[in-house]
Amino acid sequence: MPGPFVDVIVADASVKGIGHQLMLELLEAMLVIANKQSLT
């Protein structure tokens, strides 16, 4: 996953006040989805 894309998501979440733990779970879920898409 591109670094800048992750940076934008984290920055956006920070502005919206989303918890850090929730962000980690969200990013992990996105990585899983990205991996599944690349495998199929």
Long-range contacts (C-beta under 8 A, 24 or more apart in sequence): 1-30, 1-31, 1-34
